[in-house]
Amino acid sequence: MIESWRWFGPDDPVTLNDIRQTGAKGIVTALYGVPAGTAWRREDVEARRDMIRDAGLDWVVVESIPVHEDIKIGASGWEAHADAWAKSLRVLAAAGIRTVCYNFMPVLDWTRTTLNHDLPDGAQCLRFDAVDAAVFDIFLLQRPDAQADHRTDIVEQAGRRHAAMDDEACRQLVDTIIAGLPGSEESWTIESFRDQVAAYRDIDHARLRANLLAFLDRVLPVAEAEGVRLAIHPDDPPFPLFGLPRVVSTESDLAAIFDHAQTAVNGLTFCTGSLGVRADNDLPAILERFADRVHFLHLRSTRREADGISFHEAEHLGGDTGLVRTVGAALRLEARRGTALPMRPDHGHMIAGDQRRNMRAGYPYIGRLRGLAELRGVAAALTDPDAR
């Protein structure tokens, strides 16, 4: 595997020099300041690529080119946004960068209700709490008929929790969910978010899937011509949120995407944490079934909680996702294909000195370094004949 690291550009508190010291060779990044629907400029891509090369590293994956909301809802004129997206593929190919991770999650990127959940060992992690999500949806967003989308016991708990919350607690919950997370492309106010959700009023699962497939029909010919591998990221979390459908959550969702366009450049970012939130997702089976479509690995672990909806980020070798088995399956896949896959550790715990530094939520230095070291050790043990 090509050990890689997500880097948020020159403003990232983790520098390229810091990353080089982890032993990672690849960089996963993007031009984060370019608005959705705007084609990337060749000079900007080349400048970022050269900055990374000058640090002794290699830009191996783009994560990500944002997909404009008009594409997702199929608004009039969406084709122009898709064409701008495809133009960015041409620019990246000319610069020698040929793997693009992207997502098709409506409005929100990855979503959590807590960014600093305290663990028993003193570490902090990201957490999604079903009751907090219901508090936001029913009482703060005040989405019409929101109660119907939450279990009765969750609604009852949400009512009690909201009654005990002061204005500051409500504000923190709103900010955590919609004010923009590391890697997300947009940030919202409660009013603008309410408007965005309303724009999806007539978009159900089938309609959103159809819009995704129409987008792929528009951009895949360019990807094939330029030799760029597209790697769609699963929904995070992998279920509908706040009345918004999600269509990259299950094995059947993935099958619909890949069956629609048989080309290998129509591929997958295999994110163990996102897919692993659902107990009905068999990760080794999914990896095996779509082996030829996997172009990028996000290796992290999540732990499902007692209510069956809530979850938090676990240590890389803990949780419910079984990363040792997944690494073994990925190594066998690489051996069959004769190529190495870029992988990165994801969503590390906030530990030790990271808690006293201005680290991005979900992207601390030491916590991800710990995850990378653990994954490196697993891969070494699985490939060393003397270890058997």
Buried (B, 14 or more C-beta within 10 A) or exposed (E): BBBBBBBBEEEBBBEBEBBBEBEBBBBBBBBBEBEBBBBBBBEBBBEBBEBBEEBEBBBBBBBBBBBBBBBBBBEEEBEEBBBBBBBBBBBBBEBEBBBBBBBBBBBBBBBBBBBEBEBEEEBBBBBBBBBBBBBBBBBBBEBEEBBEBBBEEBBEBBBEBBEEBEEEBBBBBBEBBBBEBBBBBBEBEBEEBBEBBEBBEEBEEEBBBBBBBBBBEBBBBBBBEBEBBBBBBBBBBBEBBBBBBBBBBBBEBBEBBBEBBEBEBBBBBBBBBBBBBBEEBEBEEBBEBBBEBBBBBBBBBBBBBEBEBBBBBBBBBBBBBBBBBBBBBBBBBBEEEEEBBBBBBBBBBBBBEBBEEEBBBBBBBBBBBBBBBBBBEBBEBBEEEEEE
